[in-house]
Amino acid sequence: MAEDLRRRRFLGYLLAAPTLAVAVQWFDTPKADAAVPTLPQPEEIFDLGDLQNLAAAPTANLVSVQMNRDGSASFAVPRAEVGQGITTAVAMMVAEELDLPLDKVSITLADARPELLMNQLTGGSNSIRSIYTPVRTAAAIARQRLVATAAKQWGATPSQLTTKDGVVSHPSGKTLSYASLAVAAASSKVEAATVQLKATADFTVLGKPQNRIDARDIVMGRKTFGMDMQVPNAKPTMVRRPPTINGTVRSVNNKAAVLAMPGVTDVAAVSNGVAVRADTFGQCIDGLRALDVTWGPGTVDGESDASVLAQLKKAELPMLVPGLLTEVLDAEFTFAFASNSPLEPDNAIADVRQDSAEIWSSLKVPIVAQEDIAAQLGLPVGAVKVHVAQGGGSFGRHLFHNVAAEAAEISQKMGKPVKLMWSRTDDFRQGRAHPMCTSRIRVTYALGNVVSYEQRHTSVQTEFSHGLGEMLTSFAAKLPIAGNLSFAESIFLLTQSSPYNFGVTTQLLNEIPLKFNTGSMRNIYSPNVVTAQELVVDQLAAKMGKDPVTFRRAFLRDARLKAVFEKAVQIGQWGRALPAGVAQGIAVHSEYQGAVCCLMEVDARPETVNRPITDGVTGPRVTKALLVVDPGFAVNPRGLEAQMIGGINDGIAMAMTSSLHIKDGLPLEGSWDNYFYTRQWNTPLDMQVVIAPSGGNPSGAGELGVAPAMAAVACAYARAVGKMPTSFPINHGTLSFDPLPVEPSTPQSPTDGLDSAF
């Protein structure tokens, strides 16, 4: 358990400002030590979240809580909100330590701030983990300063006074509102201050289920996402794209004819295609479809699923343990390309002028975006203003700023502001994808014990040029890994570890340098790595004549994992009687200092597999999903539950249905009709999330549920059909749709929506 924060005082700074403003000095939270019977792996010593915290430390005191003249508090969070609920969680932190009603706390997204250096990156399930104590500290010092100011006015001692709902009270009954104190409490210079944070037992906001602070706006259609933003004269803009990934424009053969079409104002060749600006998006689509373009080659022309898989197999690293005196279990798994597929297509607004530029987009690393766009435009960084918009999903996609850079290029070439939107087809075919990979495992065992566990993960290269790579370079000397490793190999070692006492354990990554557009997808490597691992664990259990639960119980080596595992076994009624063709699967995972166990039930009976589904691949169905999570401390249990439900659905999709099929250098999927993320027909009717916090600080949780959910589905399916699957998703071999044409790159807008309505 993490050190009890009640015993510590934390340092912050009163900033010189017209009203009370407080920043915080970063501190390092020591990780808990746990005695384990095997050597700890790098991820257990220092993980990706620790790296991000270390990188953020030097500039943490540049982020501040501001008290306003009306008694409200403001905080511009240097992270992105893409649906994960960070604005709600941060508002709860401020409200708790300030004793302020939640509706009196305003949380916005900070513009790109170069002075924050590496303290403005959203990823690796790190946001809450990194800012939980700093934000609380700043708010607590603000409350302390307000109380001290009131005490001075009354000639009282601060310990006599109490606060509640934005009001300071004296035992005599006198009161002063925060609004009346905000200016008087301000500091004329930067001053150091220390404070003791609230004890967990005294929380009235944190740890209590809370609806999103923007929930009403979302359901009423008033929420402003990136696509909803309006900037004067920024007209709709779309791009005709090449028929292969990263193809180039050789010539535009009918520019004048397209410029003469209704509503079209501009046509310009850009790095990734030909842009059309018009009065409406419909006119953009008409214009780009009418274009006659001669294309140059792309970066992966001619590649297919089969050709990529062949290259992966050639690049697989050898196993080191021969197993001469032991039994050997070998297994190999293949995972197809997958799309980040956020619900909101990529979009950005750009207004580029001769000596300045302004950008609006959903960005997880806005500082890098600002730097790159400035260099691209030939402007100083200070001349480029980047605003972070709220995004309708991301799953890793918005770590990259492709759409913002493209909007800037188009605006510069046209000399006008543009509102760029990628089509859904653009997203699937030219957007970022989780790379195809294989995972080979060799386990040696004897006399009821596992002697060694080796896992060799081989992947198409994953792009990490979005900020994490810079962190790795800057702090390489402090990492528990050695050697001349790539960014991807380093991140792999900082996120992967086996939870089992399997003797000598090694997990290694190798990549092949194919120039697909790749990136991190939710949980990076873990879903594939853990699925392969847990399937092999079930095979080991069978070879040793043990039930999967009994086997795991004997080999799990972490107390928190054992606790969530036992709770899942109990609540999920492991071993209960089920019809033939229906089976349970269980999987565990520990990452980002959190622990989770998932238990799934899968129905693979013929009547289920062969049921008629309109425009979809049927196959087996997950009928029951249980996830037990230990997040350390749950800042907002309702938000955490939503994150876990999302992880369950991601895991089902990755195990069963969601993948990209590559042919002639391009994915065949071109719409949500083609890409089978978890739908109603394969979502479990019985879904339960149990939060079992062990205390201390919050762990990372945004991605935590994906890996065990995917693995548990795979294990349940294997037991239901009596054969271990080795290729994922399970239905990848069935193409159930007619692919959209590759030219034009964007299909015509449908006109038969009512025919498909229910």
N, C-alpha and C positions, 0 to 999 in steps of 0.2 A: 504494500500500500504506500502511496506517495506520502511524503512528510506532511504532517498536520499543519495547514496554513495558519491556524489560529495562534501558533506559537511564534510566528515570524512577523516582523514588521517590514514593510515594503517601501522602497524609495521612489518618489516621484518629484515633479517640478511644477510649481506655480509659475505660469507664463505671464509675461508682461502683455496685457490685453485690456480692452475697454471693460469687458465683463470677465467673470471668473473663468479661467481656462487652466486645465491641468493635463500635463503629460506624465509619462511613466518611464522609469529606468528599467530596462530589461534585466531579467535575472535568469539563471539556468536552473531548471527544476531537476533535481537528481532523480535518476531512474531507480526503481526498486530493485534490490538484489534478490535473486532467488537461487537457491542451491539446486543444481540439476546434475544428474549422474553422467552426462556427456558434456563435452566441450561446447560452450556457447557458440552459436553461429553469428556472423557479423551483424545481422539484422537485430539480434537480441542485445548486442552491445551498444549499437549506435544505428538508429534507423533513419529512413528518409525524412521523417518528421523532425528528428533531432538536427539533421543537417539544415532544414529550413528555419528552425528556431535559431540556430547559430548564425545563419546568414542574416536574419532579421534583427539580431541584437543591436548592432551599432546604430541603427536609426529608429529604434522603438520610441525614443523620447520625442520624435517629431510628429507623433500621432497623439491627438489630444481630445479630451471631452470638454465641451464648451457649455457654460450656463448662459442662457439668454435672458433678456430683460423681462420677458413675459413669464419667467419661471420654468420654462421648458429647458431641456438639455438636448444638445446636438452632438453627433459623432459621424464623421465621414470615414467609413470603414475602408481601409486599403485592400479590400478583397472584392471579388465579383459575386453578385447574386444571380444565380442561374436556375433558381428553383429549389435550392437545397435548404433555404430558410435561415441563412446566416444573419440577415437583417433583423429577424425576429429574435434570434438567440443573443445578438449583441445588445439589442434594446433591453432584453431581460437583464443582462449583466449590469447595464447602466442604471436601470430602474431599481434593481436590488440594492446596490451599494449607495445610491443617492436617496433611498426612501422616497422615490418619486413614482407617481402612477405611470403605467406603461404607455398610456396614450399621450403623456407629456414628454416622451422621448422620440426624437426624430433621427432616423438613421438614413444616411445617403451613401452613395458610392463615390469614393474619391476619384477625381481626375488623375491622369498620369502625373506622378510627382517624382521626378528624377532624383531628388535629394533622398528619397527613401531607399535608393539602391536596390537591395534584394528583398525588401520588406513589402513588396506589392505583387505577390504571386499567389494565385489560388490554385491549389492542386495538392495531391498526395494526402487528402483527408486531413489537412493540417490547420485549417482556418480556426476552428474553435479551440483546438489544442494549443495553438500558438498565442492567441489573444485573450484567452480566458482570464488569466491573472493580470496581465497589463491593463486591460480595459476596466476590470473591477477596481484595480488599484487607483487608477485615475479618477474614477467616480467616487471612490471612498475618500480620497483626499479632497475632492470638491465638497463633499458633504461635511467633512471635518472643518474646512475653511469657512463654510457658511455658518456652522455652529459657533466657531470661534468669533466670527464677526458679530453675530447676534449677542453672544456673551459679552463682548466688549461694549456694545451699545447699552446693554442692561446692567453692566457692572456685575455680572455673574461669572461663575466658573463654567467652562464648557461641560464638565461632567454632570452639571445640574440639569442640562437641557436635553430634550428629546426631539426626534424628527419623525414625521409621518406625512405621507402624501404631499410632499413639497412644502411643508410648514415646520418651522422651528418653534417649540413650545417651552415655556417657563413654568415651574411648579405653581407659580401664582396665577396662572391662567393666561398670561400675556403670550401673544404669538407674533411671529414675523414670517411672511411668505418668502420663498426663495426668490420670487420676482423682486421683492423689495431689497434683497441682499446681494443680488447678482453683481451690481456695479460696486457696491461698498466692499465686497469680498475680493474684487480684482486686485491683482498685484501690479505694481509699477515696474517691477524688475523680475528676472527669473530667480526663484527661490527654491531651495531643496525642502522637501517635506517627507515625513514618513508616516505610515498609517498601519493599523492592524485591521485586517479584513474581517468581515462577518464570519462567524462560525456556521457551518453547514446547518446545524440545528436551528439557527435563527432565520434561515431563509424563508421569505414569504413569496418570492417570485421564482427564483432559480430552483430547478428540480420539480416544478409544478407544471402539469400539462397546459400548454398555451396554444391557442390558435395563431396562425400567422397574422402578423400585424397588417398585412396587405390582402388578407383573404377576401374581405368584402369587395375591395376594388377588383380583384381577380374575377369573382363570380358575377359581378355587375358589369364586367367589360370595361372598367375604367382604368385598369392597370396599363401603364405605358411600358411596353417592351420595345426592343430596338426597332421592330417593324412599324411601331405606332408613332415613332418620333417624327416631328415635322420641323423642318428648317426652311426658312423662306427661299424660294426659287430652286430648291433641291428637287429636281424632277425625277420621276421613275427611270431607272436604268437597269438593263440586263445585258448579258454577254452571250454571244454565240460561241460555243466552245468546240474544240477539235474532237475528232472521232477516236482519239487515243489519249491516254494520260500524258499531260504536259506537252501535247503537240504545239506546233508554232504556226503563225500566220505567214504565208508566203505572199499572198496578194488578196485584195478585196476587189472582186471583178464587177460589181454593180452598185457601188456606193451611191452614185447620183440617183439611181432608181429608188433605192431604199429611203434616201433623204426626202424624196418627193411623196412618200407615203403619208397618209393622214396622221397627224400628231407627232411625227418623228422630227426631232430638232437637231440631232447630232449623231454621227457614226464615226467611230475611231477604232483603229487597230491598236490593241494593247498586248502586253506580254502573253496573256493566256487566252486570247480570242479576239473577238470584234464586239465592241460595246455599242449599244443602241440606247439613246436617251429620247424619251417621248413624254407626251402629256399624261399617259396612263400606262400601267403595266401591260394591259392587253395590247396596246399599240406597240409596246416594246417587243412582245412576243411575236406579233405579226411581222415587225421589222426584222428581227433576228432570224426568223424562219425564212424570210424572203432573200436573205443574203446569199450571194454566191462567193464562196471563199476557197482558195487553194491552200491546202494545209501542208506544213512540213512535219517531219517525224516527231514522235514523242519519245519518252524515256524508257518505256517497257513494251514497245510494239511487239506483237506476236506472242507475248507471254500468256500462259493459261494456267489454270489450276494444276494441270499435270506437269507442265514444264517447271513451275515454281517448286512443286513438291519434289521433283527429281533433283533439283539443285539443293534443296534443304537436306535431303538424305545424303548427298555427297559431302555436305559440310558438317555432318554430325560428329561431335567429339567422341573419342573412344572412351570406353569404360576402363577403369584401372584395376578393379578387383577381379581376379580370375575365378574365384570360387572353387579351388581345387579340392578343399577338404570340407566343403559345405554344399548344401542345396542352393540352386540358383533359380531366381524368378526374373525373367526378362519380359519387358512389355514396351510397346511403342504406340504413341497416339498422334493423330493429326488434327489440327484445328484450322478451319478455313478463315479466309479474310472476313472481317466483320466491319460494319459501318458504325460510326459514332451516332449517327441518326438522331440528332436533337429534333424536337417537334417543330421549333421555329427554324426555317431555313436561314442560312447565313445572310447577313445584311449589314450595311454600313452607310453612313452619310459622310460625304467629304466636300469641303469647300476650300479649294486650293487657289490662292491668289499669288501674285508675283513675289511677295515678300513674307507670306504667312500661310498657314493652313490650319483648319479646324476639322476634327474627326469625331464622329459619334459611332460607337460600336460596342458590342458585348465582348469585353477583353479580359482575360485572366492574368495577362502579363502586360499591362498597358505601358510600362516603362520601356520594355524592349520594342513594343509596337511604335512608340514615339521615336525612339532612336533610329529604327530601321526606316520608318517613313520619312523622317527628316533627311537621312542620307539619300534615299531614293529620289526625293524632290530637290536635293541640292540646297536645303535650308538649314540654318542652325537649329539645334534641338529646341531652344527656347522659343522659336517662331512657330512651332507646331503644337497646338493644343489638342489633347486627346481626352474625350469625355467617355466614361465607362457607363454604358447603358445596361439595363437589366435584361438578361437573356432568357428565352423560353427553352431552357435545356442546354446542355453542353456535353457532359460525359467525356470531357477531355478535349473536345473539338476547339473550344475557344482559348486553349493555351496558345494557339497559333492565330496570327492576325492577317491571314491571307486576304480576307474580304476587305478589311480596312485598307490594306496596302493597295489592293486593286482599285478600290473606290478613289483613293488619292491619285493613282496614276490616271484614271479616267478623267477625273475633275481637272487635273493639270493639262491633259491633252485637249480637252474640250473648252477649257477656260471658263467653266460654269460649275456651280454646285450640283452634285448628283446624289440620288438616293438609290443605291445599288442593292438589288436583291438577287441572290442565287435562286434558280429554280430547284425544285425538289430533285430533279434529275441531276442537276449540277452537284448537289450535295452527295448523292450516292455514287456518281461516276467519277467526279473530279475532286471530291472532298477527301478529308483524312480518313484512313481506315486502319483498324487494328490488323497487324500483319499476320499472314499465314505462318504457322509454326508447327514444329513437331516436338514431342517430349518423350525421350527414351529413359527408361528406368531399369536398373539392375539392383536386385536385392539378394544378398546371400544370408542364409539362415541355417541354424543347426541346433538340435536339442531344445527346441521350443524357444530359441532366442534369435533375434535378428543381429547379424554380425556387421553388416554394412548396408548402406543405402546410397545409391548414386543416381542422380537425375541430370540428364543432359538436354537442355532446352535449346532448340535451334530455330531461329526466326529470321524472316525478312527484316532488314534493319528498321529499327524504330527511330524516328526523328526526335531529337531532344534539344533542338536549337532554340528553345523558347524561354530560357532562364535557368532551368535546372542544371543544364550543362555548365553554365557560368558559375553556379554555386559549387558544383563538384570541383571545378578547376581552382576556385578560390580557397577551398577548405580541404584540399586533397590530403594535406599532412595530418589532419585530425581524424581521418576516416579509418575504420578498423579493417581496411582492405589494402592490399599492396599489389604492385606490378603495374604494367602499362596497360591499364584497362580502358575500354571505351566508355563513353557516357552511359550507354545502355547496360554494359556489363556491371558498371558501378551501381547503377540504380537497381539492377536485378539483385545484387548481393545485399543492398540496403533494404530490400523489401521481402526477400524470401528466406524462410527458415522452416525446417520440419518440426512439427510438434511432438514427434515420437522419439522414444529412446531406442533408436535403431543403430546403435554402435557408431562406427565411422560414417559420417554423413557429409556428402558433398553435393551441391547444386550449382551448376555452371551454365552460362549462356554463351552461345555463339551465334553470329549473324552473317547473312549473305547480303552483299551490297547491291540489291536491286532498287531502282529509283522509282518505286511506287510512292504515292503521297501517304505517308503513315504518321501515326501519332499514338499517344497514350489513350487507351479507352478505359472506362471506369474500372479501377483496380489494377491497371497496367498488366503485369504478367500473371498475377495470382490466380484468376479463374482457370486458366489452362494448366498451370503448374499444380494447383491443388486438386483439380479434377483427375489428372493423371495419377497423382499420389494416392488419393482416396480409393480409386478403383483398384490400385495395386494392393492397398491395405486390405480390401475385401478379399482379394485373391490369396493373400498371405494367410488371412484368417481361415479360409477354406482349406488350404493346404495343411494347416496345423490342426484342422478339425475343430475350430472354434467359431462361435457366433461373432459377427462383426462388432457387436457392442462389447462382448466379453474380451475380445482381442484388443480393442482400443483401450478399454479400461486398464488392461495390463501394461500398456506401453506409453500412454500419455504421460508427459513429464512436467506439466505446468498446472499448478493448483487452480488457477482461474479457469483454464480450459476444462479441467476435470469437473469443476462446479457447474459450468453451463452445459457440459455434456450430460452429466447425471440428471440435471433438471429437464433437459430435452428428452432423455430416455423415459423419464417418469411421466411428464405431461403428454408426450407423444405416444405413450403406451406401446413402446417398442415390443415387438413379438406378438402383438395381438393377432387373432385369427383373421385372415383375409382370403378372398376367393383366389383360385388359381389364376395366374396372369396379373395379379395385383400384388405389389410388394413395397416394402419400406427401404429407404436408404438413409444413411446418416453420414455427416461430414463435419469436421471441425476446422477452425482456422484462427490464427492469431496474427495480427498485424496492426501497426500504428498504435501499439500498446493497448489494444482492445482484444477481447476474446469472444468467439461466437461459435455456436453449434446449430446446424440445420438438420431437420428430419423431414423427409418428403415421402409421400406415397404416390406411386405411379400405377395407372391402370393401362395395361398393354393387352387387354383381351381383344379378340378379333372384332367384337361388336363396337368397341371404342375406337380401335385403330382405323376401322373401315367406315366409320360413320360419315355421312355426306356433309361436306363443308363447302359452302360457296366460295369459289376463288381462293382456295387455300389447301395446303398440305395438311392432312389430318394427323394420323399417327397416334402415339400414346398421349395420355393426358395426366397431368399432375392433379390429383384429387384432394390432397391435403398437404399443407405447408406449415411447418412450425419452425420458428427461429428464436433462439434464446441468445441474448447478447449481454455481455458485461462491458459497458463503455467507461468503466471507472466511475465517473459521475455523469448523469444525463442532465444537461443544461435544460433542455426542453423535451421531456419524454414523448410528447405528441409529435414533435418534429423528428425525433429519433425513430419513432415507430414508422413514420412515413418514409424515411430514408431506408429502413430495413425492408419495407414492402417493395420499394423500388428495386432494391438489390435482389429480392426474391424473383421478381419478374424479369430482371436482367439475366439472372442465372438460368431460369427456365428457358428464356429465348436462346441463350448461347448453347445450352445443352441440346435443345430440341429443334429449333426452327430458323434462327437468324444467321444468315451468312451472305457473302457476296460470291458470285460465280464469275471468275475471270476468263474472258475469251478475247483473243486478238488484242490484248493490251488494254482492256476496259471491262469494268464490271457490267454484267448483264442487267442487274437490278437498276431500275430507273424511277421507282416510285414506292410509296408505302404499300401499294397493292402488290408489289413484287417482293418487298422485304418483310419477312414474317417475324417481326417482333411479337412478343407474347400478346395474344389476342384473347377475346372473351372465351373463345372455344378451347383455349388451353390454359386458362387461368384457374387455379384451384378454388373451389367453392368454399373450402374450409382453410382459412389462412389466419395464423395467429403469431403475434410477436410478443415475446416475454422479455422485459427489461430486468436484468438482475445485476444492478450496480454493486461493485465491491468497494467503492469509495475512492477518495483521492481526487485527482484532477481528471478532466475529460480526456478520453482517448480520441484518436481519429475515428470517425464512424461513417463518413459519407460513402465510402466504398466497401466497407467491412463485410457487408452481407452478400456480395456478389459471388465470391469464390466458393464459400461453403454451400450456397444455394445451387450453383451449377453442379458441384461435385455430388451433392446429395441426390439430385435428379438423376445423374448418370449412374450412381450406385443403385438407386431404386429400379431404374430401367433394366440394368444388368441382371438384377435378381428376379425381376418380373419375367424376362424372356429367357433366362438361364444362360446368357452368353454376354461376356464383357464387350461393350462397344469400344472401338478404337479410332473412330473418325467422328468429328463433331463440326456442326450440329448433326444430330442423328439423321435428319432428313435431307442433308446437303446433296445427296446423290439423286434426289428427285427435283427436277425443274418443273414447276407447276404453272408457269406463266409463259406467255409469248413476249419476249423482250421488246422493249420499245426500240425504234430505229436509232442508230447512232448519229444520223444526220437527218434533219437538223437536231441539234443537241437538246433543245427544249420542245416537248410535244405541245400540240395545240391544246388550249384550255378546254376541258370537257363541257359539253352542252347537255348531257343526259343525267345530270345529278338527281333529278326527281325520279328517274327510272330505277335508281339504285337505293332510294330512300325506303326506310321501313315504316 
